Amino acid sequence: MKIIREKDRKSDCKFFLDGESGVLLDFSKPKNMMASAVNYLCDHVTSLEEENDAYYLDDYKYLDKEEMRRYVEDTFDEIRNGVIKGHIYLCSEYHGNYQDISQTYTEMLEKIKSKNYQIIGIPIEQYIDSTKNKDNENEYVIKVMIPIKMDLYCYATANGKMNLCDENTFQEYKDEYRNWLSLLWDEKEVTDSKRQGPSYVDPDMLDDDRKKRINPLFYERLCDFMNYQAHQYTDTSNDKYTYDPEDPYITGEFANENESFMLGFVSDQFGFSAPSKAMDHPYGVYLKKCKMEDKDKEESIDKVIHWVMTSRTIGGSFLWPEDIWGSYNKTRGRKPIQDRVDFTLIEIKHYLEQRKNVVGDLLNVKDDWNGKKWLMKFSSFKDYVDYFCLNPFVDETNDYMPYDIVYSNMEHDKFACVNDDELIEIKKDKKKFSQYNKENSILNLDSTDLEKMFDNVCSMIEERSLMIIDKLNAKE
């Protein structure tokens, strides 16, 4: 059972189950037959009860019948034509005779209840193996997907965290942040002493004395995630991570047959720096270009707020050993990386595959650093990606090659991987490499291409955040 994020996409799933008869309902039949679909869960899950026009599991309200009927009406044409709507889904794969699938639904609903997820639509069943290719019903494979809403927290606030699913609280924050960005757009004098505005606080920002984090909640959750993952893998099962809010680092303790050592870990944001007074980082450059291109001010600012807030969720950071971070955090901002997550991942891939520094890469790990010992615990780049839930950023069918955040268009399921072979060749010639960096700076992109890049990054970050949240929920 896992959480996935789906975009609107075509599927061969053109049937739904008629709750009254328990048989496949063909969408070519009259529209009013779809009304029975809202009774589906009630008919197939014995622990789900109907009362006062809503569905309940014990004392927990799951589905409002009227809302479900509206959903069916609104999405009928899309569902009939095999379009899976873009939602977050709780998924489970069922193997066996269809008559026994109810237990799968019961288990899924119990998880939804225990984690306080909210069902927001009708379930979808995708028939991976069924009558079309299997004679034995016990060999059926059915993917069950229930659309849900999960709490997604942004940590870019001084008071800890903010639920992006709580529209009222989020709107209040957005209004204040929008006012500040509006001053930058209008090129008015900004008197606030904070470089990135009065509302915004980096999730991992240090206090004025640079001795501890302003927002300890962010590091507490990252520490919980690291401990959970460590215990899922044999090679790291003895690793231990702790975080003291009075310290600036997450502390890792590692031991094997030969030695033991300790490391401090520091986070590093994926989603580029938040707009500042200088307006010289990607989000600020985007706003300046939108203004020059006469794009709508409010719409452009709201997009930036969405990108910044989404990228400051739990899945929006690397975690580096402090010795590696001390050097790489500075060089990673240079060309060609410019804080790009895809180019960073390709350098990590180089290092883990060759087990040494690669000429031309900015990632330079010293042999006597404990950070190297920690990196060497990962037997492959695949292990590193799986451990840190970075799967949304790579093509698992293509040697875990990172997706190119500029040339992909994930909103329309168009994926392009980083052209690593070309980049390796260019790096061999300093003159060509210098010219490449000059021509391929992301700051040269027009506002439309910048927008696509930000959308790509935030889509991947959101999916990763949901994966991490699901693991943290399992831990609890």
N, C-alpha and C positions, 0 to 999 in steps of 0.2 A: 504494500500500500504506500503510495507516495503522492506528493503534491507536484502538479505540473502547471505551467502557464501556457495556454493555447491562444493563438491569434485567430482572427477570422480566417477560415480556410476551407477548401473543398475536401470532401471525404466521400468514401463509398458507403457511408452510413446513411441509407435512405429509408430506414424503417424505424419505427418505435414500437414498443410493446403495448398492446391494448390491455389495460388493467382488468377489464371485465372478463375477457375470455382467456387471457394468458397466452395469446398467439401474436405473431407478428402482424402489425397493422401497416398496410401499404399506404403511403402518402398520396397515391393517385386517387384514393377514395375521397368522398366529400369532406370538406373542412370541418363540419360539425362533429365528425367522429373523433376528432382530436380531443374533445372535451374529456373523454374517458382517460386520457393520459395522466391527468392530474391525480387520479386515484391510484396510480400505479404503485407508489411506495406503500400505501395503506394495504393493498391487496397482497403484496409480496413479502412484507416484513411484519411478522407477527407481533413484535414488540412496539410497533407504531400504532397509535390509537387516534381516532378521529373525534373531535369535540369542538363545538362552537365555530364551525367553518375554518378550522385550522388542524394541522397534524401535530401530534405530540409523541415524544418518546419519554416515558415517565412524566416528569413535570416540565420538560423542556420543549418550547414551541419551535417547530422547524419550518413549516410551510403554511403560509396563508393561502387558502384555496382560491380566493378571488385574484390574488396576485399571480398565482400559478396559471389561472385561466387567461389572464391578460398576457402573461409571458408567452403562452402557447399561441394566442391570437397574433401577437406582435412578431413572433419569430417563425410562424408556420411556413411561410414561403421559403425562408432560408433553410429550415430543417428539411423540408420536402425536397429541396434541390441539393441536399447533401452538404450544406454549409455548417460547419461547427463554429459556433460563436466564440469570440475571444473572451475567455474567462480564466480564472484560476480554478482548477479541478482537483478534487481528491480522486485518485485512480486506484483501481484494484483489478488484477487479472484473475479471472475465474477459469478453472479447468474442470470440465466434466459435463454431465447431463444438465440441460437447462432447468429441469424441474427442481434441482437442488441449489439454485443460485441465490435463494433468499438469505442464506447464511452470510454470503458475501455482503449483501446490503445491510444486514444487521450489524456486522462488524464495522462497516464504514460509518454507519449512523452513530454507533457507540463512540467511535473516534471523534466524529464531528461534535458530539455532545461533550466529551471529556475535554476537548481543546477549545471549546466555545467558538467554533467556526459557525458561519451562518450559511444555510443553503439559499441560493439566489436563482435557481431555475430547475427545470426538469432534468432527470438523469438521462445520460446517453449510453447506449450499449453498442460497441463496435465489435462486429463478428470477425475475429481474426481467422479462426478455423470453425467452420459450421457445415451446413448441408451442401454448400457449393463445392467443398473439397474433402469432406469427411463422411464416411458411411456409418461410423460408430459414434453415437451421440456422446459417449463418455470421453471422446477425444476433442470435444468442442473447446475452443479457447475464446473467451469473451472479455473484452476490456470494458469495465464499468466506470463511467465518469460522472461525478456529481459536482455541478458548479457551486463553488463556495466563495465566501468572502472571509479573508483572514485579516487580523489587525497587522498593519504594517507601520512600524515606528521610524520616524526621522529623528536623528540625534543631533541636529544642528541648532539646538536651542540651549540657552543658558540654564534652564530649569531641568535639563535631563533629556526627555524624549517627548515626542508629539505623535499622536496617532493620526496617520494620514487618512485613515478611513473615517475619522471623526470630523465631518465637514464643518461643524461650527467652530471648533477649536482651530482647525487648519485655516479656515477663512479669516479668522482674526489675525493669525500670524501672517498670512499672505498679504492682507491689507497693509500691515505695517511695513513689510518688506517691499511691497510694490511702491509705496510712497517714496522710499529711499532710492530704489532703482529708477523711479521717474525723475528724480532730481539729477541723477547721472545722465539720463537720456537727454534732459533739457540743458545739460552742461551748466547747471546752476551750482553755486558754491555750496559745498557740503561741510557743515561745521562739526558734525559728529566726529569724535576722536577715534572711533573704531574704523579701521581701514576698510572693512567689508560690511559696514552698516550696523545700526543699533540692534537689529533683530537676529542677525546671523552669528552663530558661533560654530567654528569647526568642531566636529565630534571629538577630535583628539587634541584640541587646543590646550596648551599648558597655561597655568596661571602666571601672574606677573613675575613671580620669583622663579618660574620654570622648574618647579620642583614636583608638581603634581598636575593631574588633568582637571580641567574645569568641570568636565562632565564624566564622572567615574562610571556611570551606568553603561556607557558604550564599551569601556574596557572590561567591565564585569561580564557583559554578554559575550564578548569575544573570547574571554577566558573560559567561560562555560562551554562555548563551542569547541575550543581547542581540546579541552579535557574530554568532551564527549567523543570527538573524532579519534583522539589518541587511543581510546579503549576499544575502538572498532577494528584496529589493525594489530596484528601480532607483533610487528617490529617496533611499534610505539606504545605497546600496552603498559609499559612501566614509566612512560613519560608523565610528568606532572606539571600543571600550570597553576600559578597562583597570582592573585592581584590584590594589592593593598592600595586603597584610594589615596594614601599619603605618598605613594611612589609614582614615578612617571612611566614605569614599564610593567608589562606582564612578565612575570618571571617563570622561566622554564627550567625544570630539573631533569637531567637525562643521565642514564646509567646503562652500561653494558658490562660484559665480562671483563673488559680491559680497563675501563676508566669511567669516571663520572664528571659531569661538568654542568654549569649553570649559564643561562643566557637571558638577557632582557629582550623583549619583543615590542616593536613599535608599529603602529598602523600607518598606512599611506593611502590616501584616497584615490579611487579610480577616476572619478568624475570631473576632473579638472578643478582649478581653483575657483572659488566663488567670485562674482564680480567685485572689483575693488574700485577705489577712487581713480586709480590710474587707467582703468578700462583697457588693460593691455594683455589680459589672459583671454582664452578662447570665448568664454561667455560674454565678457565685456566687448571683445572685438565683434562678436555676433550682433550685439545690440547696436554698436556703431554702424555696422554695415546695413542693418535693417533700417536705421534712420536715414542713411544715405540713399537707400533704395525705396524710400517712401512707404515702407511697410507699416502696418498698424501698430501704434505704440503699445497699447494695452495688451494686445494679443502677443506681441513679441516678448514683453516683460513677463506675462503669465507663463509662457513657454519656458523661459529661463528659470522661473521659480519652480516649475514642475521638475525640470532637469536637476536643479540643485537639490531639492528636497528628496527626490527619488534616489539620487546617487549618495545621499547621506543616510541611507538605511543600513542595516547590519551587513548586507552583502556588498557594500561599496568600497571595501578596503583590502589592500594587501596587508599581510603581517610579516615584517622583516625582523630577523635577528639584529640587535642594535649595531653590531660591528659592520654588517653589510649595509644597513640603512644609513649609517653615518656618511658613507661615501656615495652610495647609489641614489639616495634621495636627491642629492644635488645634481649629479650627472644625468639622472633620468629626465630632468626638465629640459635638457638640451636637445638639439636636433641629432638624429632623426626622431627620437622617441617623443619628446615634448609631452611627457606624462601620458602617452597613449598606452592603454592596457594591452592592446594586441602586440605592439612592438616590445613591451616589457615581457610578456609571456613568451615571445619567440626567443628572447635572450635567455630566459630561464630554461626553455626547452633545449637550446644549444648546450648550456652548461651541464644539465642533467644527463643529456645523451652522450656528451663527450667527456664528462667528468673532469672538466678543466675549463679555464677561461678561454674564450674564443677571440681571436684577433679581430679587432674592429668593433666588438661589442662594448657597450658602456658598463655592463655588469662585470666587475673585477673583484673576485673573491681571493683573499690572501690565504696561503696554505696554513698559517698558524692561527687563523681565526676559528673560534668555536662555531661561528655561523656556518663555516664550511662543513664541520662535523655534522651539524644539524641537517644541512642540505643533503649530505651524502646518505642520510637515513632513508631518503626516497630512492627506490631502485630505478625509477623511470619518471619521465615527465607525466605519463598517465597517472602514476601513483600520486604525484604532487597535485594534479588537477582534481582527481577524485577526492583526495584528502581535504582540499580546501573548497570543494563544491564549485569549482570553476568551469564545470561542464558546459554551461550556456555560452562560454566564450570560445569554445573550440569545436572543430568538426571531428566527432568521435569516429566517423567512418573514413577519415583521411589522416591517419596517424596523429590524431589529436592536434592538428594544425590550427593555430588561432585564426578566428575570423577577422577579416580586415574591417575595421570599424568605419572606414571612409567609403569603401567600394561595395559594401554589403547594403542591402535594403531589407531589413528584417521585418518591417511592417508588411512587406509583400512577399515574404519567404524567399528572397533572393540573397543567397549567401556566397561570399567570396572569401577565400583564405588569403592570408599574407603571402605575397610572392617572395618566399624566402630565398630561393635560388638566385633570383635577380639581385636581391639586396646583398647577398654574400659576395657576388661578383663585383658589384659597385664598390663595396667597402675595400676591395683590394687596391683600388686606385684612388689615392687621396684627392686628386683633382676632380675626378668624376663624382666622388662621394660628396665633396664640397658643393658641387653644382647640383647634385641630387637634393641635398638638404635645403639649398636655396629655393629650388623649384617646387619642392614637395612639402613645404611647411604647411601645417594645417591652418595657419593664420592667413594663408593665401586663398583658402576656399571661399566661395561666395556664401551668402547667408543660407541659401537653399541646401548646399552641400554640408555646411556646418550643422544645420538643423537635422539633416538625415543622420549625421555622425552622432550627435547628442541623443537622438531617438534610439539609435542602435545600442549605444552604451547603456542607456537607462533601461532599455528592455532587458538586456542581459543582467544588469545589476538587480532589477526587480525579481527576475526568475531565481537568481542566486540567493537573494534575501529570503525568498519563500522556502527554498531548500534548507537554508540554515535554520529558519524559524521552525520548520517541521522537525528538524533534528533536536533543537532545543526543547520543543514540546515533548518529544519522545523521552528526552532525559528527565523531564519533570514528571 
